[in-house]
């Protein structure tokens, strides 16, 4: 069984990243820096009654991703109820569009963004009427 049980987002500015993800997705954070020996904040993405996983923001250990470089790792995608509202929050909090919203015909709306730390993430709103 290789089920994903935790994620880590590498960040340059911990406070800026916490502000971004907290404001956009409503995530909360727990300081686990003492355990990790570096700035490291556990991320709670939702309640135990919801599908999904929790993770962490960790201090980046090298240079940030270069603009226009291909993804080198995994891109996490967040499920949302209202794509357009979340996109407005992302852009209002300093995120930028990496791949604009598009229809996964008959299934969902999907798009990709860069966070304030230069990381790529996805947004996914289920919608069987998407075209």
C-alpha positions as CSV (number, residue, x, y, z in Angstrom):
1,X,0.0,0.0,0.0
2,X,1.6,3.3,-1.1
3,X,-1.3,5.6,-0.1
4,X,-0.2,9.3,0.4
5,X,-0.6,10.2,4.0
6,X,1.3,13.5,4.3
7,X,2.6,16.3,2.1
8,X,5.2,19.0,2.5
9,X,5.3,22.4,0.8
10,X,8.7,24.0,0.7
11,X,8.6,27.7,1.4
12,X,11.0,30.7,1.6
13,X,8.9,32.9,3.9
14,X,7.0,30.8,6.5
15,X,4.7,33.7,7.6
16,X,3.8,34.7,4.0
17,X,3.0,31.0,3.1
18,X,0.9,30.5,6.2
19,X,-1.0,33.7,5.5
20,X,-1.6,32.7,1.9
21,X,-2.8,29.1,2.5
22,X,-4.7,30.1,5.6
23,X,-6.6,32.9,3.9
24,X,-7.2,31.1,0.6
25,X,-8.1,27.6,1.8
26,X,-8.8,28.1,5.6
27,X,-5.9,25.8,6.6
28,X,-4.7,26.0,10.2
29,X,-1.1,25.4,11.4
30,X,0.7,23.8,14.3
31,X,4.3,24.6,15.1
32,X,6.4,21.4,14.8
33,X,9.7,23.2,14.5
34,X,11.2,21.7,17.7
35,X,10.6,18.2,16.3
36,X,12.0,19.0,12.8
37,X,15.0,21.1,13.9
38,X,14.0,23.8,11.4
39,X,10.9,26.0,10.7
40,X,8.2,23.4,10.1
41,X,4.5,23.9,10.6
42,X,1.9,21.1,10.5
43,X,-1.0,21.9,8.2
44,X,-4.6,20.9,9.1
45,X,-6.5,21.0,5.8
46,X,-10.0,20.0,7.1
47,X,-11.9,17.9,9.7
48,X,-11.5,14.2,10.3
49,X,-14.9,13.8,8.8
50,X,-13.7,15.0,5.4
51,X,-11.6,13.1,2.8
52,X,-8.1,14.3,2.3
53,X,-4.8,14.5,4.0
54,X,-2.9,16.9,6.2
55,X,0.7,18.0,5.7
56,X,3.3,20.7,6.5
57,X,5.0,23.8,5.4
58,X,8.8,23.4,5.7
59,X,11.6,25.8,5.3
60,X,13.1,25.5,1.8
61,X,16.6,24.1,1.9
62,X,17.8,25.4,-1.5
63,X,17.0,27.9,-4.2
64,X,13.3,28.4,-5.2
65,X,11.9,27.0,-8.5
66,X,13.0,29.0,-11.5
67,X,10.2,30.7,-13.5
68,X,8.9,28.5,-16.3
69,X,10.8,25.4,-15.1
70,X,8.8,22.2,-15.3
71,X,7.4,20.8,-12.0
72,X,10.1,18.9,-10.2
73,X,8.2,16.9,-7.6
74,X,4.4,16.6,-7.1
75,X,1.7,19.1,-7.7
76,X,-1.0,18.9,-5.0
77,X,-4.5,19.7,-6.0
78,X,-7.1,21.1,-3.6
79,X,-10.8,20.2,-4.0
80,X,-13.0,23.3,-3.7
81,X,-16.8,24.0,-3.8
82,X,-16.5,27.3,-5.8
83,X,-13.6,27.6,-8.2
84,X,-14.1,31.3,-9.1
85,X,-14.2,32.4,-5.4
86,X,-11.1,30.5,-4.6
87,X,-9.3,31.8,-7.7
88,X,-10.2,35.4,-6.6
89,X,-8.7,34.7,-3.2
90,X,-5.5,33.1,-4.7
91,X,-5.0,36.2,-7.0
92,X,-5.9,38.6,-4.2
93,X,-3.3,37.0,-1.9
94,X,-0.4,37.2,-4.3
95,X,-0.8,33.9,-6.2
96,X,-0.6,33.8,-10.0
97,X,-2.2,31.7,-12.7
98,X,0.1,29.0,-14.0
99,X,-2.5,27.2,-16.2
100,X,-6.0,28.9,-16.5
101,X,-9.2,27.2,-15.5
102,X,-10.4,24.6,-18.0
103,X,-13.1,22.0,-18.2
104,X,-12.6,18.3,-17.6
105,X,-15.7,17.8,-19.7
106,X,-18.5,16.2,-17.8
107,X,-16.4,16.0,-14.6
108,X,-14.9,19.2,-13.2
109,X,-13.2,22.5,-13.5
110,X,-9.4,22.4,-13.1
111,X,-6.6,24.9,-13.1
112,X,-3.1,25.5,-11.7
113,X,-1.5,28.4,-9.8
114,X,1.8,29.5,-8.3
115,X,1.7,30.3,-4.6
116,X,3.7,33.1,-3.0
117,X,6.7,30.8,-2.8
118,X,6.8,29.9,-6.5
119,X,5.2,26.4,-6.0
120,X,2.6,25.0,-8.4
121,X,-0.7,23.7,-7.0
122,X,-4.0,22.7,-8.6
123,X,-7.6,23.7,-7.9
124,X,-10.4,21.2,-8.7
125,X,-14.2,21.8,-8.5
126,X,-16.3,18.8,-9.3
127,X,-19.1,19.7,-11.8
128,X,-20.7,17.2,-14.2
129,X,-21.9,20.2,-16.3
130,X,-18.3,21.4,-17.0
131,X,-17.7,21.9,-20.8
